[in-house]
Amino acid sequence: MEKINLITIAIPFFFLLIGLELGFSWYKKRGLYRLNDSINDLSAGVSNQIFVILFKAITFAAYIWVYENWRIVDLPSWPSDRVSWMPTADFLGVSSQAWSWIVVLAVWVSCFVLYDFAYYWNHRLSHEVNFLWAGHVVHHQSEEYNLTVALRQASFHMLFSWVFYVPLALLGFSPIVLLLNGELNLIYQFWIHTKAVDKLPSWFEAVFNTPSHHRVHHGINPKYIDKNHGGTLIVFDKWFGTFQKEEEIPVYGTVKPLRSFNPIWANLHYWWEMLEISWKSPRWADKIRIFFAMPGWRPAELGGQFPIPEVNSATFKKYDVSLPGGLTAYSLVWFAATVIGTFAMLVKIASIPTNVQYTIFFLGLVSLLTIGGVLDLKRWTLFAEPLRLAALVATAFIFGFDSVGMAVVIGSCGFSLVWFLYYRQYFSYWKDIDPAKEIRSRTA
């Protein structure tokens, strides 16, 4: 089961489609991408894949335990599986082999639909309950809407979301059927994160989740808030009253903007905000309620429910930080190196020793942290980035790189340090201003 990972297999195709959408955006002059925002989206995706490896054994163990001890019926996963209630001879003029295929197809289709039903409630409650929203909010923080947003996944949400799928174990769906259907569900949702596709045929829009439906879900226009929660299907939203068709152009992001390109802070900031409100709340009931209330809730003493303002796509101001070209290139080079290193680890995960895995995990997360700091022009990056480069050299030494390998690592990190520090003056500025303009005005 561990050897089958459709997400890892799909990653190269994700990047191919991102490249095609980039080409479409350039050719049509649509401006669908901003480099800093897309790096942040993909950084969150890398962080997610790291934590998937770390948490999968914990979260999936519960499903396996329920399946092995409490399942109501045995359901086959493959045509070769034989269960007691399946025909062993010709039945109703159909051979036993044909019945095996019919039953297995029914099992997989049923799991596909029931998984999406469970996903609907997981997703809906993740927009309605604060501690679940804290895990999911990462996916909504981008103020753009393109295919890189699809890869912007939260790192900690899986610690809570597994509960919604345990009933499928009770029904007898094997772990491999559940796992592969979950990956198919996630892969399907990749392509709907685009503005390049308008409306699809009405019969498809009536049944399936589409780019139009999902653009509504990511919109922060008041009429779009908490709508269209389906994964592959839109029918559950229509049944349970959470469907909204796309009308005015959506404005994307979160009602309370993150205003950062740091994927680590993106995963932690809402938890910090809840803890801060809990600490300041005068009543013990409110200190606990903050974690289970709807997003944006605050006690009356702290301002009450956070408002949902009217927004307009023509006037909405997106968070942005202006970097010199050399610093942008520095961020892009190290981000690419981090992605390549992490993807190589995911492909070869079974053959990599655990201590090496954890080292790569740690260095990858630190790299994403400092890249985010560079994109935000945070002053602490002046200290963190040299330490990260030193850690890379120390790791190469500890793992016993040969002389050529050590020379490459030391040379690369040394050159990077000089490259980075050349732009040190830009990190005196914290806000979304143009530091180059400010520096020029001071030295004129």
C-alpha positions, -999 to 999 in steps of 0.1 A, spaced: 0 0 0 28 24 8 42 19 -27 11 33 -43 11 71 -41 -9 87 -69 -1 122 -56 36 117 -61 30 103 -95 8 132 -104 32 160 -93 50 162 -127 17 165 -144 6 192 -120 37 213 -129 31 206 -166 -5 220 -163 8 250 -143 32 257 -171 4 256 -197 -17 279 -175 12 303 -172 16 302 -210 -22 309 -214 -19 338 -189 10 353 -208 -6 349 -242 -39 363 -232 -24 389 -209 -46 377 -180 -21 382 -152 -31 350 -134 2 346 -116 24 366 -92 58 349 -85 58 357 -47 23 344 -43 29 312 -63 61 304 -44 42 307 -12 14 284 -26 39 258 -36 59 262 -4 27 254 15 23 223 -7 59 211 0 53 216 37 21 196 35 38 167 18 64 167 45 38 165 72 18 139 53 48 116 57 52 124 94 15 121 103 1 94 79 11 65 102 -7 82 131 -39 93 113 -43 62 91 -37 38 120 -72 46 134 -89 38 101 -70 5 99 -78 -5 135 -116 2 130 -115 -17 97 -98 -47 111 -119 -49 143 -153 -34 136 -162 -36 99 -197 -47 93 -191 -65 60 -162 -77 39 -159 -58 7 -134 -68 -20 -107 -44 -31 -97 -63 -63 -113 -89 -86 -89 -115 -72 -103 -110 -37 -128 -136 -26 -153 -129 1 -179 -153 15 -211 -136 1 -199 -134 -35 -211 -160 -61 -186 -188 -65 -204 -202 -96 -225 -189 -125 -254 -169 -111 -282 -153 -131 -264 -163 -162 -233 -143 -152 -200 -161 -145 -183 -158 -111 -154 -140 -127 -177 -114 -142 -195 -110 -108 -161 -103 -92 -155 -74 -116 -191 -61 -112 -189 -62 -74 -155 -46 -72 -166 -18 -96 -196 -12 -74 -174 -11 -43 -150 15 -59 -179 37 -72 -197 35 -38 -165 45 -20 -159 73 -45 -194 88 -37 -193 81 0 -158 95 3 -170 128 -13 -200 128 11 -176 125 40 -153 151 24 -183 175 21 -189 174 58 -153 176 67 -149 206 44 -181 223 55 -173 220 92 -138 232 85 -154 265 75 -178 265 105 -157 254 135 -127 275 146 -101 248 154 -109 230 121 -107 263 102 -73 269 118 -61 237 99 -78 246 67 -74 283 64 -40 279 47 -57 268 15 -77 300 13 -50 326 20 -38 332 -15 -53 363 -31 -49 348 -66 -67 319 -81 -46 296 -103 -34 260 -103 -6 267 -78 -34 275 -53 -46 239 -56 -12 228 -42 -15 252 -13 -25 226 13 -24 229 51 2 209 72 -19 201 103 -54 196 90 -51 159 86 -47 155 124 -84 163 126 -99 154 93 -94 116 95 -124 113 119 -148 120 91 -137 90 71 -138 63 98 -174 54 90 -162 40 57 -140 16 76 -172 4 95 -189 -2 62 -160 -24 51 -141 -4 26 -105 -15 28 -77 9 36 -63 7 1 -97 15 -15 -101 45 9 -66 57 3 -67 56 -34 -102 72 -36 -89 100 -14 -60 106 -36 -82 105 -67 -105 130 -50 -76 154 -43 -62 150 -78 -96 159 -93 -97 191 -73 -64 203 -88 -78 213 -122 -108 233 -108 -85 259 -93 -83 280 -125 -98 311 -141 -88 299 -175 -120 277 -178 -153 294 -177 -186 275 -176 -188 238 -186 -218 221 -201 -249 224 -179 -252 187 -172 -216 186 -159 -221 218 -138 -252 202 -123 -234 171 -110 -197 178 -106 -176 204 -89 -162 228 -116 -139 258 -118 -169 281 -117 -183 264 -86 -149 264 -68 -141 300 -77 -172 308 -56 -159 287 -27 -126 307 -27 -144 341 -29 -147 364 1 -177 383 -14 -203 381 14 -227 360 -8 -199 335 -15 -187 329 21 -190 292 31 -205 279 -1 -198 250 -25 -179 226 -2 -180 195 -24 -148 178 -36 -157 161 -69 -195 164 -67 -216 195 -62 -249 176 -55 -243 175 -17 -241 213 -16 -274 215 -35 -290 190 -11 -278 206 21 -283 243 11 -247 255 7 -247 259 -31 -241 293 -48 -236 298 -85 -210 322 -97 -224 356 -104 -201 387 -98 -163 382 -101 -150 367 -69 -124 384 -47 -100 358 -34 -83 353 0 -96 354 35 -118 380 52 -89 388 75 -59 388 52 -27 369 62 -4 396 47 26 373 46 43 350 21 57 327 48 42 292 46 52 283 82 35 313 96 5 306 73 0 273 92 5 287 126 -10 322 126 -47 313 133 -37 290 161 -18 319 176 -47 342 171 -71 318 189 -47 313 218 -43 351 221 -81 356 222 -85 328 247 -58 344 269 -75 378 268 -111 365 273 -124 374 308 -146 344 311 -135 307 313 -164 297 290 -151 320 263 -115 308 267 -128 274 256 -155 285 233 -131 303 210 -118 269 197 -153 257 188 -170 289 177 -174 299 141 -144 316 125 -142 353 133 -160 349 167 -147 370 196 -162 378 230 -181 411 231 -154 426 253 -128 420 225 -149 434 196 -175 407 189 -179 388 156 -153 399 130 -173 416 102 -175 403 66 -170 435 45 -183 441 10 -155 437 -15 -150 445 -52 -125 429 -76 -118 462 -92 -108 480 -60 -95 452 -38 -58 457 -29 -37 426 -28 -8 421 -4 25 425 -22 61 433 -14 84 448 -40 118 430 -42 148 438 -64 153 413 -92 184 397 -77 166 390 -44 137 375 -63 160 353 -83 177 342 -50 143 332 -36 134 313 -67 167 294 -69 165 282 -33 128 274 -36 135 253 -67 163 235 -49 140 228 -19 112 214 -42 136 192 -62 152 178 -30 118 172 -14 104 155 -45 134 133 -49 129 122 -13 92 115 -18 101 93 -49 127 73 -30 111 75 5 111 37 11 149 35 6 160 65 26 170 59 63 147 75 88 174 98 102 181 111 67 144 116 61 140 137 92 171 158 84 157 165 49 123 174 65 139 198 89 161 215 64 133 217 39 110 234 65 137 258 75 144 267 39 107 274 33 107 296 65 136 317 54 124 319 17 91 333 31 111 357 52 130 369 22 97 374 2 83 394 31 116 413 36 116 404 73 146 416 92 150 384 112 159 367 79 193 385 81 202 362 109 182 331 100 194 327 64 232 326 72 224 300 99 204 279 74 234 280 50 257 270 78 234 242 87 235 228 51 273 228 53 273 211 87 248 185 75 270 176 45 300 172 69 280 150 93 267 128 66 302 123 53 301 138 18 332 132 -2 356 160 -11 338 169 -43 304 169 -26 317 191 2 333 215 -23 300 218 -41 280 224 -9 305 249 6 309 267 -27 271 270 -33 264 281 3 293 306 3 282 321 -30 246 322 -17 257 340 15 275 367 -5 245 370 -29 220 373 0 240 398 21 245 420 -10 208 430 -5 209 433 32 198 469 32 164 460 19 156 441 51 153 473 72 117 476 59 88 456 72 58 469 52 46 464 17 65 494 3 91 497 -24 124 496 -4 145 505 -35 125 537 -38 129 545 -1 167 539 -2 171 560 -33 152 589 -16 174 587 14 207 587 -5 197 613 -31 
